[in-house]
């Protein structure tokens, strides 16, 4: 990020980690169930990247960021697909 900042970048859009424990490649080897430790890692990563970005925004002039919580977005979709237009 610092290198990008030094090259003139000031605005960043960042995506956090989705619920990796619910990816088909993971759930297929776990009886179709999500793997909680992997999802816990994704949640911790989101919190850590949010704290890092806040620290950077206070240390770099004109630094702006938008952090998308793809864990929550994807979890909502998995919990209720019909809300998003996905039907059986």
C-alpha positions as CSV (number, residue, x, y, z in Angstrom):
1,X,0.0,0.0,0.0
2,X,2.8,2.4,0.8
3,X,4.4,1.8,-2.6
4,X,1.1,2.5,-4.3
5,X,0.6,5.6,-2.1
6,X,4.1,6.8,-3.0
7,X,3.2,6.4,-6.7
8,X,0.2,8.7,-6.2
9,X,-2.7,6.4,-5.3
10,X,-5.0,7.9,-2.7
11,X,-8.2,6.0,-2.9
12,X,-8.5,2.2,-2.4
13,X,-11.3,-0.3,-2.6
14,X,-10.6,-3.4,-0.6
15,X,-12.5,-6.7,-0.5
16,X,-12.1,-8.7,2.7
17,X,-12.2,-12.5,2.7
18,X,-15.4,-14.3,2.0
19,X,-16.5,-17.3,4.1
20,X,-13.8,-19.6,2.8
21,X,-14.9,-22.4,5.0
22,X,-18.1,-22.6,3.0
23,X,-16.5,-22.9,-0.4
24,X,-17.6,-26.0,-2.4
25,X,-14.0,-27.2,-2.5
26,X,-13.9,-27.2,1.3
27,X,-17.5,-28.4,2.1
28,X,-17.3,-31.3,-0.4
29,X,-14.6,-32.9,1.8
30,X,-16.6,-32.1,5.0
31,X,-19.9,-33.7,4.3
32,X,-21.3,-30.5,2.8
33,X,-20.7,-28.6,6.0
34,X,-18.8,-25.3,6.4
35,X,-15.5,-25.5,8.2
36,X,-15.7,-23.1,11.2
37,X,-12.0,-22.5,11.8
38,X,-11.6,-21.2,8.2
39,X,-14.5,-18.9,8.6
40,X,-13.2,-17.7,11.9
41,X,-9.9,-16.8,10.1
42,X,-11.8,-14.8,7.5
43,X,-13.6,-12.8,10.3
44,X,-10.3,-12.1,12.1
45,X,-8.7,-11.1,8.8
46,X,-11.5,-8.5,8.2
47,X,-11.0,-7.0,11.6
48,X,-7.2,-6.8,11.1
49,X,-7.4,-5.3,7.7
50,X,-9.9,-2.7,8.9
51,X,-7.6,-1.7,11.7
52,X,-4.6,-1.5,9.4
53,X,-6.5,0.7,6.9
54,X,-7.7,3.0,9.6
55,X,-4.1,3.3,10.8
56,X,-2.9,4.1,7.3
57,X,-5.7,6.7,6.8
58,X,-4.5,8.6,9.8
59,X,-0.8,8.3,8.8
60,X,-1.1,9.2,5.1
61,X,-2.5,12.5,3.9
62,X,-5.6,12.2,1.6
63,X,-5.6,8.4,2.1
64,X,-9.2,7.1,1.6
65,X,-10.5,3.5,1.6
66,X,-13.6,1.5,1.3
67,X,-13.6,-1.9,2.8
68,X,-16.3,-4.4,1.6
69,X,-17.2,-7.1,4.1
70,X,-17.6,-9.9,1.6
71,X,-17.9,-12.4,4.5
72,X,-21.2,-10.8,5.5
73,X,-22.4,-10.3,2.0
74,X,-21.7,-14.0,1.0
75,X,-23.1,-15.3,4.3
76,X,-26.3,-13.4,3.7
77,X,-26.6,-14.9,0.3
78,X,-25.9,-18.5,1.6
79,X,-28.4,-18.1,4.4
80,X,-31.3,-16.8,2.3
81,X,-30.7,-17.1,-1.5
82,X,-34.3,-16.3,-2.3
83,X,-33.8,-12.7,-0.9
84,X,-31.3,-12.3,-3.8
85,X,-33.6,-13.8,-6.5
86,X,-32.1,-17.3,-6.3
87,X,-34.8,-19.9,-6.3
88,X,-34.4,-23.7,-6.0
